[in-house]
Amino acid sequence: MSSLARWCHRHRLAVVLAWVGLLIALGAAVGAAGNDFGNSRTSQNTDSARATALLRKAAAGAAGKSGRVVWQVKDGRVTDPVAERPMADAVRRVESAPGVASVSSPFTAAGRRQVSEDGRTAYATVTFGQHVSDTQIARVKQLATQPESGGLHIAMNGQAFTVNPEPNPVADAMGIVLAFVVLLLVFRAVWVAALPILTAVAGVGTSAMAVMMLSHVVTLSDTTLTLGSLIGLGVGIDYALFIVNRHRTHLRSGMSVGQSIAASLDTSGRAVVFAGLTVVIALLGMLTLNVGIVNGMAIGAALTVVLTVLAALTLLPALLGMIGPRILGRRGRRAAAGERARTMSSEAGTGPWNRWAGQVQARPKALALAALAVLAALAVPALTLRLGASDDGSLPATSTNRQAYSMIAEGFGPGFNGPLVLAVEAPTAADKAAEAELAATIKQVDGVADVGAAPMKEGQDVGVISVVPSTSPQSASTSGLIDHLRSEVIPQAERGTSMKVHVGGPTASNDDFASVLMGKLPVFVLVIAALGFLLLTVAFRSLLVPALGALLNILSTGVAFGAVVVVFQYGFGASLLGLGAAGPIESFVPILVVGIMFGLSMDYQVFLVSRMREEWARTGDNRHAVRVGQAETGKVIAVAATIMVCIFGSFVFGGMRVISEFGVSLAVAVALDALVIRMVLVPALMHLSGRANWWLPRRLDRALPRVSVEGPAREPSQWAGPGPGREPQRTEAGR
């Protein structure tokens, strides 16, 4: 690692220009090719997927996406001439608009069911051609909303008219600004505040454009980009901070700039690589779940972490070489190396983090119990976690999609927003008769508001039954209805026939997707915990410390789930954040949170325990080692966690519910993981465990590979490097 550092330092201008050139090249490629993000949540081995495949096969060459135009009058009925005339005119204009395949109007004999019983609400379904453009859809929206007036409200929803909230660049930038302020206040040096942010932005910018290009090859959700930025900025700033902090320490000890950069990369740089690899391994571990949309998000996030680590190992050393001793700030450069080192040592012995470490050492049992009680209380709501897909009812009240959803629910019932679509394979006359009997039976089922089944035409062997639940698409009762139809009603109807029935539609697809991920979540958590145990065992030559780390990682994940359940599932605060009403948690959020929190928790655990291990190897005194390790790493861990909270918290206000769920869960979990778990619970439990912290059976010790997280100890002269390019020894004031 030191060879890479020396090379980047000697060729610092070339390294910076290479990064700039990479950004320009990727920007040009994205400008030419664009992106190809998609949002399919279909899981191939589910009943809803089989229903979708059957309907697509039966309707080969069918039209493209569709959407609803919803009207609601303030007074009277939509069929009154004064209201009907402008709406009917709008429907005719939409029918003749380019890109429109058909429109089902409520103002025809066949469309009477599209008018509510009270007559105040009506809707039209607009079906577009397969190759409709965004411009043509925008024109239809304009035509459909022209009749709106004080007495007539018009809103739209459905696949074609879905309006995804745009990311808020001000909210995103707010996290970066807050991170800069935190670094400036703590370290009182502009370059210390600026360099980690510049490095992280370079890594995230490069990865964002690389992810856009990757979307042409791999199925990626349109939230992958924002999720990657959220993770990349957080870890990128932290990783660069660890290296910059070590660099400043080496400069104060009297090393030259070149020696210090080599030493910092061979110590903290190794730790950054180890930490980055753990995050990447955790993210790519999601590929074992074999869920398309999750696979894409995992690959995109892992690529972002890889590029932020690469920026920390190459771009950052080059920038440090350009800045030189100015990284210390004016006060640091004025202080003599020896005096500064003695001052730092004195501060370390009397500073607030040392005093807190003494408090933990003096009362480990009481503080451990208090910390466990707080964390357990915060994690309890996670026991009620319900996965699903938040529908238009969870959008902010100002959204046209939310308004259309509410108007439909008010006029036709909440279930009308997410009907179940039963695909019926009925090749024989007896099967067709069984289908009619099934439709009649379903009408009598509790929780069903309406059933529609058009007779099959001659030569047709696939029919469709539309079932409207009495509850909303994201209601737990609707999920219960789906299960009841599949487990009891449909099997009884199929008995004695060759008819096959599959429950599909967006509501059933989302429910199946949530069930698949919920079933895999416990196994994934255990696999991640086992992986963490193995990595920490190799790193620290211990069994107890890795076991504590694995269990506490699970606890921090529980806290993350608890936070997101309270805010988004219970609805406490979601409306204040402009994120709509209460609803289930997006299905893929917990899986990704597990992977991300595993990596971030490992970062702090490695940084904390590696210093304890170093002191234990030097003194053999567990109490002293734990106290010194906590005191000397507390400040950096607290600053790193504060930066993470600023970055993650800023994404909560970005206007995208899915990203806000990530922001809330990760911000709360990181804050408590760093300040409660790493600064209270881990040291308290290690004080109580004594020498058992560092016990490892001899056979296992010999069998495990030896990995040095921060590299071997060396003398300062060894960091200069061999050969004619080596820098002469200088004091901290020299460059």
Buried (B, 14 or more C-beta within 10 A) or exposed (E): BBEBBBBBBBBBEEBBEBBEEBBEEBBEBBEEEEBBBEEEBBBEEBBBBBBBBBBEEBEEEEBBBBBBBBBBBEEEBBBEEEBBEBBBEBBBBBBEBEBBBEBBBBBEEEBEEBBBEEBBBBBBBBBBBEEBEEEBBEBBBEBBBEBBEEEBBBBBBBEBBBBEBEBBEEBBEBBBEBBBEBBBEBBEBBBBBBBBBBBBBBBBBBBBBBBBBBBEEBBBBBBBBBBBBBBBBBBBBBBBBBBBBBBBBBBBBBBBBBBBBBBBBBBBBBBBBBBBBBBBBBBBBBEEBEBBBBBBBBBBBBBBBBBBBBBBBBBBBBBBBBBBBBBBBEEBBEBBBEEBBEEBEEEBEEBEBBEBBEEBBEEBEEBBEBBBEBBEEBBBBBEEBBBBBBBBBBBBEEBBBBBBBBBBBBBBBBBBBBBBBBBBBBEEEEBBEBBBEBBEBBBEBEBBBBBEBEEBEEEEEBBBBBBBBBBBBBBEEBBBBBEBBBEEBBEEBBEEBEBBBBBBBBBBBBBBBBBBBBEBBEEBBEBBBEBBBEBBBBBBBBBBBBBBBBEBBBBBBBBBBBBBBBBBBEBEEBEEBBBBBBBBBBBBBBBBBBBBBBBBBBBBBBBBBBBBBBBBEEEEEBEBBBBBBBBBBBBBBBBBBBBBBBBBBBBBBBBBBBBBBBBBBBBBBBBBBBBBBBBBBBBBBBBEBEEEBBBBEEEEEEEBEEEEBBBEEEEBEBBBBEEEEBBEEBEBBEE
